[in-house]
Amino acid sequence: MANVSFSDATRIYPNSDHPAVDRLNLEIGDGEFMVLVGPSGCGKSTSLRMLAGLEEVNSGRILIGDRDVTDLPPKDRDIAMVFQNYALYPHMTVADNMGFALKMQNVPKAERQERVLEAAKLLGLEDFLSRKPKALSGGQRQRVAMGRAIVRQPQVFLMDEPLSNLDAKLRVATRTQIAALQQRLGVTTVYVTHDQVEAMTMGDRVAVMKDGLLQQVASPLELYDRPGNLFVAGFIGSPAMNLIEGPIVSGGVQIGDYILPLSREVLAKASNDTSLTVGIRPEALEVAEQGIAVNVNIVEELGADTYLYSTLVGSTDQSVDGQQIVARTSARHKGRSSGTVRLAADPTQLHVFSNATQERLSD
């Protein structure tokens, strides 16, 4: 097992006017499950391919353990990769697919069979070892690809959106299996996904990327509770955090006809701003007599929870008027909509961001 270190690692594609990955600095601990997440084109897959040796590192370094692997070919890096499309050989059985890399390494047949059987037991594939990939479901093929990586006993597992070809129900089941398997094996794992729910449920830590730049690295709960900037705040969480912009006034921020109170400490940090963006999670809003005025457009009853989808009203700033606000409440509402209501925000769960720097101001 080994730790992984990106040190100012940069990748610039030919004829590109900006880096796909720009000076990435990231430390991944021995045995850690690190998830790289972000929208399409953010550089997460390029970062993974740089670590795998499939993309050139134009500047900076990548280390696995104490070894500088920046210029080493993939076969010399002691890594195993699980691809999005599984990349199984259709003419080989499951057992042969899983043991192929060992065969290429001239591992004795008896040892190959033992390691393949051990991995098959871990993954529940014992009854499928003699089948060809075409006779397997998508989830079973994904497990075969995992097994092929496991038998190599590498220092680092690399996974590039391995669940993207599965249906929604199977994705949920398989992601828990992968997380449990990684904990059991204790192998350092770097996992790429665009799905922030996957990132939150699987990773020991999550690295959020945007436009080739690392935005924040933290545990899933820390990202949720203390997003470092506006991008992370809007990206992490489902439904997304409500981000409401308003001018600074005495005592807080004006949102429509309501002043959302903010502490003096936060307002003091906003000396270069004339307006601020306040982030409020849906669960931090409740229907009340005093609060932000909204028009409720749709009510979704989900049994234990009710989601109110509404738009701001009463704002003098027409660019803000009409912004969607989502509230999750335990109260039940009859009908599809409830007209105009007021939403009170839990003052301990406000996230305040500078519009000038996009950075977090609240503690």
Salt bridges, closest charged atoms under 4 A:
ASP17 OD1 - HIS18 ND1 2.84
ASP22 OD1 - ARG23 NH1 3.28
GLU32 OE2 - ARG205 NE 2.51
GLU55 OE1 - ARG11 NE 3.28
GLU55 OE2 - ARG49 NE 3.42
GLU56 OE1 - ARG11 NH1 3.89
ASP68 OD2 - ARG61 NH1 3.71
ASP76 OD1 - LYS75 NZ 3.36
GLU111 OE2 - ARG115 NH1 2.82
GLU161 OE1 - HIS194 ND1 2.77
ASP195 OD2 - ARG171 NH2 3.48
GLU198 OE2 - ARG171 NH2 2.34
ASP257 OD2 - ARG342 NH2 2.76
ASP305 OD1 - ARG328 NE 3.95
ASP363 OD1 - LYS269 NZ 3.27
